[in-house]
């Protein structure tokens, strides 16, 4: 599939302008998949962490809905961050390869939609090493009883602080806000934001 050259039209609205926003999806794929949806605009990063028991078709639908939601591709950038699977060179009873299958679906979307949607694969150690539970609590984004949701949040914050997100977010100046899952669904947040264009 060829990707159309959108650079000339996109240049009219530069990233970083007050109308430009970033939609971010961080995934900790597994039997229980951690999800953290984020929206960054004007030095505010809203995050909505949750976890779900989706399998392959659910992961496909999640990515399809997230990537297809914004109606105006010239006013946003979409980012997907996901944890890689690390095989430790030994077979063991009960080894769950669900993350590998889900990563395959994510990488199918990567092949199809990059560079219009930017994908970042992070190791578990990189994604989870810096942002401890105490740091999540200090930022006000710790969610009780949802380890996988917290792990997805760690991946998003790692990317924002030390990865590609740091190119446009100065996390020393960014206000991080928790938007509880269910108060307004992540999809409704994105839909309402897109409708305002």
N, C-alpha and C positions, 0 to 999 in steps of 0.2 A: 504494500500500500504506500503510495507516495503521499508526502505531507506537503500541503500548499505552502508557498512562501508568503508568510504573513508579515514580514518585517516592515515593508513600506507603510502599510496601514497602521501597524502597531506603533510606529515611531511617533505618531501624533499624540500619544499619551504615554509618557515615559514612566517606567517603574519608579515608585517613590513619590509621584505626585499625589495630591490629596484624594484623587478619585481611584487611584490604583490600589488593588487589594490582592492578598494572597490567600488562597484556600489551601489548607494543609490537612493531609490525612496520614496519620502514623499508625502502623499496624505491628502487632506482636502476634504473628500467626501461630496457630496451634489448635489443639482440641477445644480449648477455650481461647478465642482470639481477643486480644486486647485492641481496642480502637480508641484513638484520640483525634477528634476532628478539631481543627483550629481555623481561625480566621484572623489575619493580621491586617491592620489598616491604621494609619496615622498613630503609630507608637502604642497601639493597644493590640494585645494578643489574647483572644478569647479561646479557651480550650474546653472541650466537652469530652471527657473520658468515659468510656463504658466498655463492657465486655459482652461477648456473644458466643453462641455455640454454632456459628455458621460453618458449613463445610464448603465444598467446591462451588456449588451453585450459588450459595449465599455470598461467598467472597466475590464471585463474578458479578453478581447483582450490586453489591456494595460499591465496587470499583466503577461499574458502568454508571450507576446513579451519581456517584461523586464527580466523576470526570465529565459527564454530560450535563450537569446541572447549570453551570454558568452560561447564560444566553449570549453574552457579549465577550468573545475571546480577547478583545483588545483592551479590556478594563480589568483583567485579573491574570494571575498566574496560579496554576494548580501544581501542587507538590504532593508526592506520595513518598513516605519514608517507611521502610519495612526492615524488620530484623531478619538477618540471614540465618540459615540452619548450619550448625557446626557438627559434623560427624567426627567423633573422637576415636576413630580407627579400632573400635571393638564392638562386636555384636553383643547384645544383651537381651535378656528376656523382657518382653514388654516394650521394646523400643517403638515409640510412636513416630511414624513418618508423616503424620498429617501436616506438620509445618512445611515439609518439602513439597507436598501436593499444592498447598495454598500459595507458596512462593512461585510455583510454576504458573499459576493463574496470574499472579501479580506481574511476572516477567512477560507473559503473553501481552498484557496491557502495555507494559513498557515498550515492547517491540512495536506495538500498534500506534501508541499515542505520543511517544517521545519524539521530538522535543517540545511539542505543544504542552504536554504535561511532563514535569520533571520528576524523575524517580531517583531515590537514594537508598542504597542497601547499606545497613550498618550491622556490625557484629553485635552480639549480645553484650559483650564486655564494654564496647564503646558506648552503646546506647544506655546501659544501665549502671555504668561505673561511677559517674560523677553525681547524678541526681538521686541521692539517698532519700529514704522516706522523710527524714528530718528536713531536707532541702525542699521537698514537695510541700511539706507542711508550712515551712517558712514562706513559700510562694503562694500558699492558699489554694493549691490544686491537688492536695491529697484526698483521695476518695477511699473511704473505709470499705473493707471487705471485697475489694476488686483488684487483686494483685496484677492481673493481666492488663487491666485498664491503666493502672499506675505504670506498668512497664511501657505501654504505648506512649504515655505522657512523657516518660523519661526519654524515649527515642525522639519525640518531637522537640523537647527542650534541648537535648544534646545537639540536634541538627540546627536549631535556632541559635545556640550559643557558640558552637565550635565548628559547625559544618556549613553547608551552602547557605543556610538561612542567615548566617552572620554577615553575609555580603550586603543585606538590606535591612537587617534588624540590629540595632545596638541594644543588647539586652540590659545594659545599665540604665537605659532610658525608657525601656518598654514596660508598660503596665500589663501584668498578666492577670486575667480574670477567669475564674471558673464559672462556666455555665453548666448547671446541673443537667444531666441527661433526664429528659422527661419534662422539665419545666417548659422548655421549648425544644423540640427535637432538633438535632443537628441539621436535618434536611430542611425543616421549616426556617431555621436561621439563614441558611444559604438561599432558599427560595425567596424569603422576604428581602434579603440583601440584593439579590439579582433583580427582583421586581422593581426596586427603587431606581434602577438605571434608566 
